[in-house]
Amino acid sequence: MTFSDQSHAARSRRLSAALVVAILAGSTVSGCDDRSPAEKALVQSSRETHTVSGGSGPGDAGFETKKRQAAATALTSVEGSSPAEVAAMMSTLAQTQLGQSTGAKAELVNVEREAMLKESLVRGLLGEWASRASLASSLESFDASDAIKDLDASIVTKQKEAIDFGARKKELDAKIADLKAKADAANAQGAAAESEYAKLRDQAQSLSAVQAEPLIAQAATFKRTSDEAHIQAARYLAEADVMSPESAEAAQAVERTANQIKGLEEARKHLWDRMAQSKSDGQTARAEADQVAENLDKAVQDYKAYRSGAMDTAYAALAKAYSTAAGTAKKATEDKGGGSKIALGAAQQALGDLHWNRAKAEQKFALLMDRLANVTPELAKKSAYADDAKAAMEAKKTSLESAKSAFEGAVSAYRAAGAKGQVKEQIDAVIKRLEAFATAAGDDKLDVLEVLAGAGKPAEEAAPTEAAPSETATETPAPPTTAAAPNGEGRPITEAPDVLRQNLEKFASSARNGDVEELRDVLLIPAEHVATMDQLLKIQEAQGNLERACRRKFQKGVADALGPMAGGMGGGAMSVSGELDLANATFTMPDADTAVVTVPGAAQPLTWKQADNDWKLELGLDQLPAGTLDALVKLADPLAAAMNEVANDVKADKLQNIQGVGALLMQKLGPIIQQMQQGGGGGGGG
């Protein structure tokens, strides 16, 4: 949120005529030559002030400060001789003191610009922490112990099977060997009997039949013995042959089981190695995440110190300037023309504006601290961040109470001015809006657009200040029943559903700052494009990194670096270069669940879809020219790397001006974009 005095300047211009008339009406004194010192001081003050407001001076801040100081000096160097003169002098002095607050307002603008950079740094580091911590948790959580236990059990089972198969083979081989030995013995016995048979047969051939008969009978016995022995040997060998295949199968089972055991052991080793590597990688990732967390906390503490130091000082200085002007205006007790009341109202209104913006700043800081306290994975200092969020919400409440009191004081002062005619109409309009803001402050509502809509006036006419988008969620009202205003143009964004407006503001902020996690919350991402969006968001995150680096060093963004070329670097619906004019956005509703929002500064109209009382931005990825999406996905990493390289050069003070950033960026992106175009993707993203 950046404090802006544009709307206050507009209100001051609208009220200046009434103020001058009122002052002159209450302070004109007759005569020329015998003017009192007070009259002369009023004339001198008016002359000095006119030099500034009339535009006759050189127009620089130093000249304006000098002239307003001269006007104040002219008024404070004399004393009024009558109550009317005192009233006129105090009224004029109060207006002059309001003008003198310009320097304090400019300082606050600079301070809050720096605060935005510090906040962007915190958001960027928060996103980096979430990414690195999630990776570390994933690596650390890898545990294959159960799988290893299962493998160990399988190895034991296979080893038992191998032992059983080995024992069976050993048993079979022993039986086969025994049978073969028996066969050999039987064959040997048969051969011996055959030899005896042959001897007796040869002897019988030389004898008579009567003499040979006993030999022949004995030879027959040996023959039978030989035949029986050979038959038995054949039986033994046949039995051994039956067992041989079973033995071979047992041998194959032993070999097969050994190979299975080897495979299981290799798988177990792979899991052990993977667990060790995951643990090592997890330790590295955790160390990196812890370093990011340390850098994040340093950024948070730096941001807090800046808020409690430079920001508090800047707010206090401007509040003191407004309070001084209000106190001066109150001294004009005899003011009959109402000029002092208008000056008092303007001072109180400006003070209310200031407290309102401070409340928004506290709310935004509280939401950031709440996000730090509740991010997943958790941060070590989450409880401290939760306390910071609570304290900021209490500070917001205090600022709102002060804003309410100041707005009510402004209303009372304006009503007491007694203005008439056109001036009264202008003041009455301001009073109506201030009453709306006072009520909103009392009800803890900080949505400027909603308050203005309730007051019946568009934002550009009289918002207390140009405030940052509200980050609080409210109940979504029923969608409008017509698609457009009677004149056929889009309707003011003030009439859009609350959640739609809030998500529009969140989209603008997150797309500009590269806060991909917050951006993802408002995007409608079809399931089939989740992986694609992860790649595309890398580009968005890198662009945000470069944007923050440029704004921190040069107070200018990527759009300023690219100049006219920025239009050709669009990224479709997510392309945001510079500030979006949300206050002047318009919308149409083709149906109850669709809203088309046109925002000055956006590359194209934004189509939003409603689902479950939430509004999401439809990117239209399926409508891109053929090949564009694939080309972007393939080139996401080199595109992001190129932008991050340029951002690192900016942070390292290697580039001296924003033009150098643009030249280096185009030097790095040119070949990549040309590659995308040659690959058929075209440049249809913007």
ChimeraX attribute file (.defattr): number of C-alpha atoms within 10 A of each C-alpha:
attribute: neighborCount
match mode: 1-to-1
recipient: residues
	/A:1	20
	/A:2	21
	/A:3	24
	/A:4	20
	/A:5	19
	/A:6	15
	/A:7	18
	/A:8	19
	/A:9	13
	/A:10	14
	/A:11	21
	/A:12	18
	/A:13	13
	/A:14	14
	/A:15	18
	/A:16	18
	/A:17	12
	/A:18	22
	/A:19	27
	/A:20	17
	/A:21	16
	/A:22	24
	/A:23	25
	/A:24	16
	/A:25	16
	/A:26	21
	/A:27	25
	/A:28	13
	/A:29	13
	/A:30	8
	/A:31	8
	/A:32	8
	/A:33	6
	/A:34	9
	/A:35	12
	/A:36	18
	/A:37	17
	/A:38	23
	/A:39	23
	/A:40	15
	/A:41	23
	/A:42	25
	/A:43	15
	/A:44	18
	/A:45	25
	/A:46	18
	/A:47	15
	/A:48	22
	/A:49	22
	/A:50	16
	/A:51	18
	/A:52	21
	/A:53	14
	/A:54	10
	/A:55	9
	/A:56	9
	/A:57	13
	/A:58	11
	/A:59	12
	/A:60	9
	/A:61	13
	/A:62	10
	/A:63	14
	/A:64	22
	/A:65	17
	/A:66	14
	/A:67	22
	/A:68	26
	/A:69	19
	/A:70	18
	/A:71	26
	/A:72	25
	/A:73	15
	/A:74	22
	/A:75	28
	/A:76	15
	/A:77	10
	/A:78	16
	/A:79	14
	/A:80	19
	/A:81	12
	/A:82	12
	/A:83	14
	/A:84	20
	/A:85	24
	/A:86	23
	/A:87	28
	/A:88	34
	/A:89	32
	/A:90	29
	/A:91	34
	/A:92	31
	/A:93	26
	/A:94	32
	/A:95	29
	/A:96	24
	/A:97	25
	/A:98	24
	/A:99	22
	/A:100	23
	/A:101	20
	/A:102	17
	/A:103	16
	/A:104	19
	/A:105	21
	/A:106	17
	/A:107	19
	/A:108	24
	/A:109	19
	/A:110	16
	/A:111	21
	/A:112	23
	/A:113	18
	/A:114	20
	/A:115	22
	/A:116	18
	/A:117	19
	/A:118	20
	/A:119	21
	/A:120	25
	/A:121	22
	/A:122	24
	/A:123	25
	/A:124	21
	/A:125	21
	/A:126	24
	/A:127	21
	/A:128	18
	/A:129	26
	/A:130	20
	/A:131	15
	/A:132	21
	/A:133	25
	/A:134	18
	/A:135	17
	/A:136	24
	/A:137	15
	/A:138	13
	/A:139	21
	/A:140	18
	/A:141	13
	/A:142	14
	/A:143	16
	/A:144	14
	/A:145	13
	/A:146	9
	/A:147	13
	/A:148	19
	/A:149	12
	/A:150	14
	/A:151	17
	/A:152	16
	/A:153	12
	/A:154	16
	/A:155	21
	/A:156	13
	/A:157	14
	/A:158	20
	/A:159	17
	/A:160	13
	/A:161	16
	/A:162	21
	/A:163	14
	/A:164	15
	/A:165	21
	/A:166	19
	/A:167	14
	/A:168	17
	/A:169	23
	/A:170	15
	/A:171	13
	/A:172	20
	/A:173	18
	/A:174	12
	/A:175	16
	/A:176	21
	/A:177	14
	/A:178	14
	/A:179	20
	/A:180	20
	/A:181	15
	/A:182	18
	/A:183	23
	/A:184	19
	/A:185	16
	/A:186	22
	/A:187	21
	/A:188	16
	/A:189	19
	/A:190	24
	/A:191	19
	/A:192	16
	/A:193	22
	/A:194	20
	/A:195	16
	/A:196	19
	/A:197	22
	/A:198	15
	/A:199	13
	/A:200	19
	/A:201	18
	/A:202	14
	/A:203	12
	/A:204	19
	/A:205	12
	/A:206	10
	/A:207	12
	/A:208	9
	/A:209	12
	/A:210	9
	/A:211	11
	/A:212	17
	/A:213	13
	/A:214	13
	/A:215	21
	/A:216	19
	/A:217	13
	/A:218	15
	/A:219	23
	/A:220	18
	/A:221	14
	/A:222	22
	/A:223	20
	/A:224	14
	/A:225	19
	/A:226	24
	/A:227	18
	/A:228	16
	/A:229	24
	/A:230	20
	/A:231	15
	/A:232	19
	/A:233	24
	/A:234	18
	/A:235	15
	/A:236	20
	/A:237	19
	/A:238	14
	/A:239	15
	/A:240	20
	/A:241	14
	/A:242	11
	/A:243	16
	/A:244	16
	/A:245	12
	/A:246	15
	/A:247	20
	/A:248	14
	/A:249	13
	/A:250	21
	/A:251	18
	/A:252	15
	/A:253	18
	/A:254	23
	/A:255	15
	/A:256	14
	/A:257	21
	/A:258	17
	/A:259	13
	/A:260	16
	/A:261	21
	/A:262	13
	/A:263	13
	/A:264	19
	/A:265	17
	/A:266	12
	/A:267	15
	/A:268	21
	/A:269	13
	/A:270	13
	/A:271	17
	/A:272	16
	/A:273	12
	/A:274	15
	/A:275	19
	/A:276	14
	/A:277	13
	/A:278	19
	/A:279	18
	/A:280	14
	/A:281	16
	/A:282	21
	/A:283	16
	/A:284	14
	/A:285	21
	/A:286	20
	/A:287	15
	/A:288	16
	/A:289	21
	/A:290	18
	/A:291	13
	/A:292	20
	/A:293	22
	/A:294	16
	/A:295	17
	/A:296	23
	/A:297	20
	/A:298	13
	/A:299	19
	/A:300	22
	/A:301	13
	/A:302	16
	/A:303	22
	/A:304	17
	/A:305	13
	/A:306	18
	/A:307	20
	/A:308	11
	/A:309	11
	/A:310	17
	/A:311	23
	/A:312	15
	/A:313	17
	/A:314	21
	/A:315	23
	/A:316	15
	/A:317	18
	/A:318	24
	/A:319	22
	/A:320	15
	/A:321	24
	/A:322	27
	/A:323	20
	/A:324	16
	/A:325	28
	/A:326	28
	/A:327	16
	/A:328	23
	/A:329	29
	/A:330	20
	/A:331	16
	/A:332	25
	/A:333	16
	/A:334	17
	/A:335	27
	/A:336	19
	/A:337	22
	/A:338	28
	/A:339	34
	/A:340	36
	/A:341	29
	/A:342	32
	/A:343	34
	/A:344	32
	/A:345	28
	/A:346	29
	/A:347	31
	/A:348	29
	/A:349	30
	/A:350	29
	/A:351	27
	/A:352	32
	/A:353	28
	/A:354	26
	/A:355	27
	/A:356	30
	/A:357	27
	/A:358	25
	/A:359	27
	/A:360	25
	/A:361	24
	/A:362	24
	/A:363	24
	/A:364	23
	/A:365	23
	/A:366	24
	/A:367	20
	/A:368	22
	/A:369	23
	/A:370	19
	/A:371	17
	/A:372	25
	/A:373	21
	/A:374	15
	/A:375	15
	/A:376	13
	/A:377	14
	/A:378	14
	/A:379	22
	/A:380	13
	/A:381	12
	/A:382	17
	/A:383	14
	/A:384	14
	/A:385	22
	/A:386	20
	/A:387	15
	/A:388	20
	/A:389	24
	/A:390	17
	/A:391	15
	/A:392	21
	/A:393	20
	/A:394	16
	/A:395	18
	/A:396	25
	/A:397	18
	/A:398	16
	/A:399	23
	/A:400	28
	/A:401	21
	/A:402	21
	/A:403	29
	/A:404	26
	/A:405	20
	/A:406	25
	/A:407	33
	/A:408	22
	/A:409	22
	/A:410	29
	/A:411	26
	/A:412	16
	/A:413	24
	/A:414	27
	/A:415	18
	/A:416	14
	/A:417	24
	/A:418	16
	/A:419	23
	/A:420	11
	/A:421	7
	/A:422	10
	/A:423	18
	/A:424	16
	/A:425	12
	/A:426	16
	/A:427	23
	/A:428	16
	/A:429	16
	/A:430	21
	/A:431	22
	/A:432	16
	/A:433	25
	/A:434	28
	/A:435	18
	/A:436	20
	/A:437	30
	/A:438	27
	/A:439	16
	/A:440	20
	/A:441	25
	/A:442	16
	/A:443	12
	/A:444	14
	/A:445	18
	/A:446	23
	/A:447	21
	/A:448	23
	/A:449	25
	/A:450	20
	/A:451	25
	/A:452	23
	/A:453	17
	/A:454	16
	/A:455	16
	/A:456	14
	/A:457	17
	/A:458	18
	/A:459	23
	/A:460	15
	/A:461	14
	/A:462	19
	/A:463	23
	/A:464	28
	/A:465	23
	/A:466	21
	/A:467	21
	/A:468	18
	/A:469	22
	/A:470	20
	/A:471	18
	/A:472	14
	/A:473	10
	/A:474	12
	/A:475	10
	/A:476	14
	/A:477	11
	/A:478	11
	/A:479	17
	/A:480	14
	/A:481	10
	/A:482	13
	/A:483	19
	/A:484	17
	/A:485	13
	/A:486	9
	/A:487	7
	/A:488	9
	/A:489	12
	/A:490	18
	/A:491	21
	/A:492	20
	/A:493	26
	/A:494	25
	/A:495	16
	/A:496	24
	/A:497	20
	/A:498	24
	/A:499	21
	/A:500	23
	/A:501	23
	/A:502	21
	/A:503	25
	/A:504	23
	/A:505	18
	/A:506	19
	/A:507	23
	/A:508	23
	/A:509	20
	/A:510	25
	/A:511	24
	/A:512	27
	/A:513	26
	/A:514	26
	/A:515	26
	/A:516	21
	/A:517	17
	/A:518	17
	/A:519	23
	/A:520	18
	/A:521	15
	/A:522	21
	/A:523	19
	/A:524	19
	/A:525	19
	/A:526	12
	/A:527	8
	/A:528	8
	/A:529	13
	/A:530	12
	/A:531	11
	/A:532	19
	/A:533	17
	/A:534	14
	/A:535	18
	/A:536	22
	/A:537	22
	/A:538	20
	/A:539	27
	/A:540	27
	/A:541	26
	/A:542	26
	/A:543	26
	/A:544	26
	/A:545	24
	/A:546	28
	/A:547	26
	/A:548	27
	/A:549	26
	/A:550	24
	/A:551	17
	/A:552	20
	/A:553	16
	/A:554	14
	/A:555	15
	/A:556	17
	/A:557	23
	/A:558	24
	/A:559	18
	/A:560	18
	/A:561	23
	/A:562	21
	/A:563	12
	/A:564	10
	/A:565	13
	/A:566	14
	/A:567	14
	/A:568	12
	/A:569	17
	/A:570	19
	/A:571	18
	/A:572	19
	/A:573	20
	/A:574	25
	/A:575	21
	/A:576	22
	/A:577	22
	/A:578	16
	/A:579	13
	/A:580	17
	/A:581	13
	/A:582	22
	/A:583	17
	/A:584	15
	/A:585	19
	/A:586	22
	/A:587	24
	/A:588	23
	/A:589	21
	/A:590	13
	/A:591	13
	/A:592	14
	/A:593	14
	/A:594	20
	/A:595	25
	/A:596	19
	/A:597	26
	/A:598	23
	/A:599	20
	/A:600	16
	/A:601	15
	/A:602	23
	/A:603	19
	/A:604	16
	/A:605	16
	/A:606	20
	/A:607	20
	/A:608	23
	/A:609	18
	/A:610	17
	/A:611	10
	/A:612	5
	/A:613	12
	/A:614	17
	/A:615	26
	/A:616	23
	/A:617	26
	/A:618	18
	/A:619	18
	/A:620	13
	/A:621	17
	/A:622	9
	/A:623	10
	/A:624	17
	/A:625	14
	/A:626	13
	/A:627	15
	/A:628	21
	/A:629	20
	/A:630	15
	/A:631	20
	/A:632	23
	/A:633	19
	/A:634	15
	/A:635	19
	/A:636	22
	/A:637	15
	/A:638	16
	/A:639	24
	/A:640	22
	/A:641	17
	/A:642	22
	/A:643	25
	/A:644	21
	/A:645	17
	/A:646	23
	/A:647	24
	/A:648	16
	/A:649	16
	/A:650	22
	/A:651	16
	/A:652	10
	/A:653	11
	/A:654	12
	/A:655	18
	/A:656	11
	/A:657	15
	/A:658	22
	/A:659	15
	/A:660	15
	/A:661	24
	/A:662	20
	/A:663	13
	/A:664	19
	/A:665	21
	/A:666	18
	/A:667	12
	/A:668	18
	/A:669	19
	/A:670	13
	/A:671	11
	/A:672	17
	/A:673	20
	/A:674	13
	/A:675	15
	/A:676	20
	/A:677	16
	/A:678	11
	/A:679	13
	/A:680	14
	/A:681	21
	/A:682	20
	/A:683	19
	/A:684	17
	/A:685	20
	/A:686	15
